[in-house]
Amino acid sequence: MRPKSQVFWVYMDIDADNQMAVIGLYTTVLQIQTESMKHGLTPHVILN
């Protein structure tokens, strides 16, 4: 269950075994990097 302070569209699910992440709208690069490094992964972010 999410804390009440967490907005529902800032969502991230990291699958460390398959080295991929599913993210929601308005998730920042810093959030992706911080959470992926907790799993020993380094993200490669491609911005358009």
HUQUIRA-V167109 format. One record per residue. N is the residue number from 1. RES is the residue in one small letter. SS is DSSP state (@ for helix, = for strand, . for the rest). PSI is psi in whole degrees, 0 to 359 (* if undefined). Layout:
BEGIN
{{N | RES | SS | PSI} {N | RES | SS | PSI}}
END
This chain:
BEGIN
{{1 | m | . | 134} {2 | r | . | 147} {3 | p | . | 153} {4 | k | . | 336} {5 | s | . | 343} {6 | q | . | 125} {7 | v | . | 141} {8 | f | . | 334} {9 | w | . | 355} {10 | v | . | 90} {11 | y | . | 141} {12 | m | = | 131} {13 | d | = | 113} {14 | i | = | 126} {15 | d | = | 95} {16 | a | . | 329} {17 | d | . | 319} {18 | n | . | 3} {19 | q | . | 53} {20 | m | = | 160} {21 | a | = | 142} {22 | v | = | 123} {23 | i | = | 158} {24 | g | . | 181} {25 | l | . | 148} {26 | y | . | 19} {27 | t | . | 129} {28 | t | . | 161} {29 | v | @ | 323} {30 | l | @ | 320} {31 | q | @ | 318} {32 | i | @ | 315} {33 | q | @ | 316} {34 | t | @ | 312} {35 | e | @ | 323} {36 | s | @ | 326} {37 | m | @ | 336} {38 | k | @ | 336} {39 | h | . | 7} {40 | g | . | 23} {41 | l | . | 155} {42 | t | . | 122} {43 | p | . | 148} {44 | h | . | 109} {45 | v | . | 128} {46 | i | . | 120} {47 | l | . | 141} {48 | n | . | *}}
END
